[in-house]
């Protein structure tokens, strides 16, 4: 799963979009500031795919299907890759509205005792921004209200590094696959919903302060304590 993540590299992400020839428009000027502890129900940066058009905008993290009549209490932040095509919340988006959600890294909690969990920070080993595979939709309650763009992050089985912490992980797309994923109507996009390659990630423990989303400064990703043998394998 992915319930908390970090993003502070918008310029680097945009440079990658240019590098891989993904022309995009900005829906509006994005009011961006680095956030080292992004929680659900936050407006996050997303690159929306709509056939061959790509729009960089802010989207609510927690998807709201266009067909609901009122704001639902459940707004899923994650969607399992294995069941996208059968879950009513997601199946209408599978071949219609894909998106990429840029991230610098994400947090996961490892069970260390009966009631204790140690948070870990996970990022790309090469230091580049991540790109989570996602789905998006637009919901509007009434004709007089502004539409709400929302999204969810797709998850899959953990790779070798992640299994040390958790059995699930977000789908992390390689840059050369971004365009293929964003073009939802074209065949083959679903083949990209796989665990990251072994060796692609670096993982280390961080302070318990990340448990509280009000703590969102740079020190949230500072290494915590001494690494043990397992930690050193993935750092």
N, C-alpha and C positions, 0 to 999 in steps of 0.2 A: 504494500500500500504506500501511499504518499500523502501524509497529512500535514506536513510542514516543510517549507522549502525556502531557499535563499536566492536572491537575484540582485546583482550589483553591476552587471556588465552589459548594459543596453547598447552602448557604442560598439563594443566588440561583436555583439550579436548582429547588429545592423551591418557592420563591415563584412561579416560572413555571408549575409544575404546578398550583398553586392558581389562578393567573391564567387558565389555559386550561381550568379545570374538569376536571382529571384526578385524581379521588379515588384515593388509594392507601393501602396499609397497609405498614408496615415489618415485614419478616419477623422482625427482631430489632433491637435497638439497634445502629446502625452505628458501629463504631469508626473514625471518619474523621479523617484528618489530611491536610493539603495535601501533594501529591507533584508535584514539577516535572520528574520523569523516570520515568514509569511504564513498566516493562518487561513483556514477556510472562511468563506464569506467576505473575502477581500477582493477588491478590483485589481487584477493582475494583467501584465502585458501578455498579449497573445497575437499570433500571426494567423489570421483566418483565411482559409482557402474557400473560394467560391468558384468552381470550375477552374478557369485559368487566371482568375483575379486573386490577388493577395492583399489583405488589409491588415496593417499593424494598428492595434487599438488596445483599449482596456476592456477586460471582460470579467464578469463576476465569477469567482471560483466557487462553483456549486451549480451544476447545470439545471436550468428550468426549461422543460419541454414547451414548445410553442403551443401545444394543444391543451395545456391545463387552463382552467377558467380562473383560478385564483392562485395566489402565491403558495406553493406547496411547502409544508413543514420540512419535508425531506428534499434536499437539494444535493445530489451526490457529487462529491469532490473527486471520486475515483470510479472507474468502470473497468471491470475485469475483461481482458481481451478475449477470453474463452467464451464469454456469454453475450457479447455485444449484439449479435444478430437475433437473439431471442428475448432479451430484456426489453419490455415496452418503453422504458425510459430512453433507451439508446438506439434501438434498431432502426428508427427513421433517420438517424444521423449517419449510419454506417457508410452509406454510399452517396451521401449528400454534403455533409458539412464536417470536414476535418480541420484541425488546427494544430499549430505548434506552440508550445508554452516554453519560453526560454527560462533557464534557471542556471545559477552558478553552482548549486548543490542542493542537497535535501537532508533531512534528519530522519533517523529511525531509532527506535528504542529496543534494546536487547534485554530480555528477561534475565536478571542476574540472581534472583531470589524469589521467595514466595510472593513478596509484595514490592520488590525493588526492580527498577528498570534503569539501565544506563543509556543515555542518548549518545548517538554517533552521528558524525557529519560525513556525508558521502559526496564526492565530487569526481570529476573526470581526472584521471591520472595525468593527462597531458595539459591540464590547466585551462582548457578551452570551455566556453559555455556549453551547458547541456541544452538539449531540445527534447522536451517531453512530447510524446504523441497525445493528442487530445481530440475531443469532439466539442462542437459548439452549436448553439441554437439562439434564436431571438424570440422573446416572449413579450407580449403586450397585454396589459390587463384591460384597458379601456381605450377608446379612440383618442381621448384627451391626454393620456399619459405617454411618457417617453418609453420607447422600447428598451428592454433589458437584454443585453448580449451576455451570455453566460457560457461557461465551459467546464469540462471535467477532464481529469488526467487518466489515461489508460494504464493499467498495471498488468504485469505478467509474472511468471515464475522468476525467482531470484537466480542470479548467476552465481558463480563460485564465491566471489567476494561477499555478496549480499547474504548468502546462506549463513554466514557467520553471525549475522545480526537478525535477519528476518527471512521468511520464505516467499515474500513478494517484493516487487520493485516496480517503479514506473518504467514504461517503455521509453528508452533513450535512443533517439534517432541519430544516425550519423549524417553529417551535412550533405553527403552525396545522395541521400535518400529523402531529403526534405521535400523536394518538388513532387516526387512520386507519392508521398503520403498526402500532401495537400490537395492533389488532384483526385478527389474522392470517387469520382465516377469511373475512373480508369481501373481496369483489372490489375490485381497484384499488390495493391496497397496493404491489404490484410497480411500479406507475407512478412511485412516489416515488424509486426507486433511480437517481437522475440526478446528474450533477455539480452542485455548488453554482453559483448564478448568478454570472456575471462581475461582479466588483466587491464580492463578499460577503466576501472574505478580505483580510487584511493579512499580509505576509511580510517577514521580515528575517533576516539571518545572526546566528548565536549562536556561542558559544565551543565548541571541540572537547571541552570537559569533559563535554558531554552524551553523548559516545560511551560513557562509563562510567556505567551505571545507578546505581552507588553514589553518584554526584553527583546529588542530588535536591533541592537548595535553590533558593530564589527566584532566585539569580543565574544559574541555568541559562537563564532566558529574557531576560537582559540583552542588548541589542544588542551585536554584536561588530564592531569595525573600522569603517571608513568605508563607507557605502553607495555603490554605483555607480548609474549611471543606471537600470539595470533594477530594482534594489532599490527605488529611490525611487518607481517606478510602483506598487508594491504595499504601501506603508507608510502 
